[in-house]
């Protein structure tokens, strides 16, 4: 099973069983496009509604292998100061020592340790997620959403996916009890990924 699937309008292999050249052409190093890549989150507030936010500064690098997805890799660095929920006071609290303590821990990082195909379009990415000073295994299924050459000649690929984590697993335990029962902030956090990455041009000889 090749790294890229049907949404690239190509079969996984040729009739002879060889890797399709169209897929192999997408193999290479990619850098995320910061203006078209987003990491967002949703968390339950006061047991009755959701708070949504984004991290505005995400830097990522992908090494994609079109014929052997297990040889692919991914790494991401997220600026924790770029958190934005649309409410300045709330964002300030999230940046404080109660939550992310951004002065001491300015980045959240992810480094992949394994990538495996689930089907022709979905890939299970496993790695180490570090928030503050805690590193834990993390897994997310990403769907390949396509590839294209943009008007500026850039070769692009896209992926999207979502997963849910428990913030307490990374030591984010601040909370407040409600008079009616329950807590102010849910332990469950849904993460959403939309990645657009541009292929690195080959170095001149």
C-alpha positions as CSV (number, residue, x, y, z in Angstrom):
1,X,0.0,0.0,0.0
2,X,1.6,3.3,-1.0
3,X,1.7,6.5,1.0
4,X,-0.8,8.3,-1.1
5,X,-4.1,6.9,-2.2
6,X,-7.1,7.4,-4.5
7,X,-7.5,11.1,-3.9
8,X,-4.4,11.6,-6.0
9,X,-6.3,10.1,-9.0
10,X,-3.8,7.2,-9.3
11,X,-3.8,3.5,-8.6
12,X,-1.6,2.4,-5.8
13,X,0.5,0.2,-8.1
14,X,0.8,-0.5,-11.8
15,X,-0.5,-3.7,-13.4
16,X,3.0,-5.2,-13.0
17,X,2.9,-4.6,-9.3
18,X,5.5,-1.8,-9.5
19,X,5.0,1.5,-7.6
20,X,3.2,4.0,-9.7
21,X,5.6,6.8,-10.8
22,X,3.0,9.5,-10.0
23,X,3.1,8.4,-6.4
24,X,6.8,8.1,-6.2
25,X,7.1,11.6,-7.5
26,X,5.6,12.9,-4.2
27,X,8.4,11.4,-2.2
28,X,10.6,14.0,-0.5
29,X,11.0,16.6,2.2
30,X,8.1,19.0,2.9
31,X,7.7,22.1,5.1
32,X,4.3,23.1,6.5
33,X,2.8,26.3,5.0
34,X,2.0,28.4,8.1
35,X,-0.8,30.3,6.4
36,X,-2.7,27.1,5.5
37,X,-1.8,24.8,8.4
38,X,-3.8,24.9,11.6
39,X,-3.9,23.2,15.0
40,X,-7.2,23.8,16.8
41,X,-8.8,22.4,20.0
42,X,-12.2,22.1,21.7
43,X,-12.7,21.6,25.4
44,X,-15.9,21.5,27.5
45,X,-16.4,24.5,29.8
46,X,-18.6,24.5,32.9
47,X,-20.1,21.2,31.8
48,X,-22.5,22.9,29.4
49,X,-20.7,24.5,26.4
50,X,-17.5,24.3,24.4
51,X,-14.5,26.6,24.2
52,X,-12.6,26.6,20.9
53,X,-9.2,27.9,20.2
54,X,-6.2,27.7,17.9
55,X,-2.4,27.8,18.0
56,X,-1.4,30.4,15.4
57,X,2.2,29.4,15.0
58,X,2.9,25.8,13.9
59,X,6.2,24.8,12.2
60,X,6.4,21.3,10.8
61,X,8.6,19.1,8.7
62,X,7.6,15.9,6.8
63,X,9.7,13.3,5.2
64,X,7.3,11.4,2.9
65,X,8.1,8.1,1.2
66,X,5.6,7.3,-1.5
67,X,6.5,3.6,-1.8
68,X,7.2,2.8,1.8
69,X,5.1,4.8,4.3
70,X,6.8,3.3,7.3
71,X,10.0,5.1,6.2
72,X,8.1,8.5,6.4
73,X,8.4,10.8,9.4
74,X,7.0,14.0,10.8
75,X,8.0,16.6,13.4
76,X,6.1,19.7,14.6
77,X,6.9,22.6,16.9
78,X,4.0,24.7,18.3
79,X,4.5,28.2,19.9
80,X,2.5,28.1,23.1
81,X,2.3,31.9,23.2
82,X,0.3,31.8,20.0
83,X,-2.8,30.3,21.7
84,X,-6.0,32.1,20.8
85,X,-9.5,31.5,22.1
86,X,-10.8,34.9,21.2
87,X,-10.8,36.1,24.8
88,X,-7.6,37.9,26.0
89,X,-8.1,37.2,29.7
90,X,-8.7,33.5,29.1
91,X,-5.6,33.4,26.8
92,X,-3.5,35.0,29.5
93,X,-4.7,32.4,32.0
94,X,-3.8,29.6,29.6
95,X,-0.3,31.0,29.1
96,X,0.2,31.2,32.9
97,X,1.7,28.6,35.2
98,X,-1.8,27.3,35.9
99,X,-1.8,25.8,32.4
100,X,1.1,26.0,29.9
101,X,3.6,28.2,31.7
102,X,4.8,29.6,28.4
103,X,7.6,31.6,29.9
104,X,9.3,28.4,31.0
105,X,8.0,26.1,28.3
106,X,7.5,28.1,25.1
107,X,7.0,25.2,22.8
108,X,4.9,22.0,22.4
109,X,6.7,19.5,20.3
110,X,5.8,16.3,18.4
111,X,8.3,13.8,17.0
112,X,7.0,10.7,15.1
113,X,8.3,7.3,15.9
114,X,6.1,5.2,13.5
115,X,3.8,5.7,10.6
116,X,1.6,2.9,9.2
117,X,-1.2,2.9,6.6
118,X,-4.7,2.1,7.8
119,X,-6.2,2.2,4.3
120,X,-5.5,3.8,1.0
121,X,-6.2,7.3,2.4
122,X,-5.5,7.1,6.1
123,X,-2.2,6.9,8.0
124,X,-1.7,6.3,11.7
125,X,1.0,8.5,13.0
126,X,2.5,7.6,16.4
127,X,5.1,9.6,18.3
128,X,6.2,11.5,21.3
129,X,4.2,14.6,22.3
130,X,5.8,17.0,24.8
131,X,3.8,19.6,26.6
132,X,5.7,21.5,29.3
133,X,8.2,19.0,30.7
134,X,6.0,15.9,30.1
135,X,6.5,13.6,27.1
136,X,3.9,10.9,26.4
137,X,3.1,8.7,23.4
138,X,0.5,10.2,21.1
139,X,-1.3,8.7,18.1
140,X,-3.5,10.3,15.5
141,X,-5.0,9.0,12.2
142,X,-4.5,11.5,9.4
143,X,-6.4,11.4,6.1
144,X,-4.5,12.3,2.9
145,X,-6.6,15.0,1.3
146,X,-4.7,15.3,-1.9
147,X,-1.8,16.8,-3.8
148,X,-1.5,19.7,-6.3
149,X,0.9,22.1,-7.9
150,X,-0.2,25.6,-6.9
151,X,0.0,28.7,-9.2
152,X,3.4,29.5,-7.9
153,X,4.8,26.1,-8.9
154,X,4.9,24.6,-5.4
155,X,4.1,20.9,-5.0
156,X,1.7,20.6,-2.1
157,X,0.2,17.8,-0.1
158,X,-2.6,17.9,2.5
159,X,-3.6,15.9,5.6
160,X,-6.4,16.3,8.1
161,X,-7.4,14.5,11.3
162,X,-8.6,14.7,14.9
163,X,-8.2,12.9,18.2
164,X,-8.9,13.4,21.8
165,X,-6.4,13.5,24.7
166,X,-6.7,13.9,28.5
167,X,-4.8,17.0,29.5
168,X,-4.1,15.5,32.9
169,X,-1.8,13.0,31.2
170,X,0.5,15.9,30.5
171,X,0.2,17.4,34.0
172,X,-2.4,20.0,33.0
173,X,-4.6,19.5,36.1
174,X,-5.8,23.0,37.0
175,X,-9.5,23.2,37.6
176,X,-12.3,24.7,39.7
177,X,-15.3,22.9,41.3
178,X,-18.8,24.1,40.4
179,X,-21.4,24.6,43.0
180,X,-23.8,22.5,41.1
181,X,-21.3,19.7,40.7
182,X,-18.7,18.9,38.2
183,X,-15.7,21.1,37.2
184,X,-15.0,24.2,35.2
185,X,-12.7,22.6,32.6
186,X,-13.1,19.1,31.1
187,X,-10.1,16.8,31.2
188,X,-10.9,15.8,27.6
189,X,-9.5,18.0,24.8
190,X,-10.3,17.4,21.1
191,X,-7.4,18.3,18.8
192,X,-8.0,19.0,15.1
193,X,-5.2,19.1,12.5
194,X,-5.3,20.6,9.0
195,X,-1.9,20.4,7.3
196,X,-0.7,21.9,4.0
197,X,2.9,21.2,3.2
198,X,5.2,22.3,0.4
199,X,7.8,20.1,-1.1
200,X,11.4,21.3,-0.7
201,X,13.1,22.2,-4.0
202,X,16.1,20.0,-4.8
203,X,19.4,21.6,-3.9
204,X,21.4,22.9,-6.9
205,X,24.3,20.7,-7.9
